[in-house]
């Protein structure tokens, strides 16, 4: 099932064309997005997602998103949702049409969680490391590279996942050229060792994770240590568990990395999944 | 004026919505494009543009574009064009809609040349150098980064041009972190010194230029030397002329680089512009 709501507070048919060919979102990948998980009618981390949408928009010099209009569109989707308990809710915000009056294009689209994601949540995934071609310091030095913005220009992220599939895996752990861990193409990496959770810093040029933040909040409350620091690929093999976390995939464990089996983290995965759920 | 033709051989209204919100071209910048200059009803370098569209599509693992269908769409636009003598003709090809049958979305859109481009062709431009954050060798080592593919994920290219404008310039010369010249966000860099034209190699992770290739063909025929080799930024200041060339901008001279005036290349520009036009 899919429900589509626009920023003007109306519903639209998701199977009908809505976007003009000269929309900069299509022509140039010039826009930003968020994907929010909704469970039982309640969006998770809505405020952090809307905050991040605004940060991404600012990095692209887009007009500030109309937060109330996005909240209304979210409500409208959820009010009209008659599908399953979980919804993947996508917010999209583009620079609008070429030669237009500068009005951005924006919408909220609710979709079912794909069977593939449901299986990955339950069974875990094999991942491969792929060089993202960036080095520490680049984000600050070259803000026009939009590192850390969740833009619509995700062709590289999609190409990386196809490369993983060619290598018999489902997902990617991006690294710097010198082997420092970054993130997944659509997820944040979290490593567990003992009672410590670790994730790489956003300053490396990656997206601050909303789900990672929620998990860290819950973990800290339960007495875990959490740290944000650079992580070398070699550390992943020595960890008790490696996870790719995102709104829709929740806490997904990586059971195999670059063809090598990681230690069995099924129990640890269950504990972290419970921790994460305890936030809601 | 604008004329829009689809791959099925029909015309469509460019002011009406055509694209679904779940088109991967919009949602993920997951598609490829070309921009072709048409003069007096004849598209320039059509075959090289269609070749490059196919190469870009292959780099993104898209189905091979239907060349005959794109040629038909081009014809249809031009047959129905009643505007000025020059047309900017854009070909777009995306992965299609999510959950669809895999049929790509494709169209040809004819547009007027913008007054801004007309002015830049005549008067030249100020440009700034901006770090593209890539190093030689990355393209071969990490093909999933899609370096050298003309994908719809152009948010960085657009952000770079906005950064140039913030610095009082109109255009960008991307460089490697170590100061080797790459390309413009939507153009190829050509340097002239004596009777030699030089452009950086595509192997650095940049797009092979169709207009640069046409210019080099014409120049060689007229006895110029042409070379494809790495160029340091410092060399640009010592050149007789620096040009950003693309289908729609043709041969545009850079009169100012990073705030410093370059040698007056107005006469040289006129000679190269004539050379380029002699190809048609």
Interface residues (C-beta under 8 A of the other chain):
Chain A: X2 X4 X14 X15 X16 X17 X18 X19 X20 X21 X22 X23 X24 X25 X26 X27 X28 X29 X30 X31 X33 X59 X60 X61 X90 X92 X94 X107 X109 X111 X130 X131 X132 X133 X134 X135 X138 X141 X142 X143 X144 X145 X146 X149 X151 X152 X153 X154 X155 X156 X157 X158 X159 X160 X162 X163 X177
Chain B: X2 X4 X14 X15 X16 X17 X18 X19 X20 X21 X22 X23 X24 X25 X26 X27 X28 X29 X30 X31 X33 X59 X60 X61 X90 X92 X94 X107 X109 X130 X131 X132 X133 X134 X135 X138 X141 X142 X143 X144 X145 X146 X149 X151 X152 X153 X154 X155 X156 X157 X158 X159 X160 X162 X163 X177
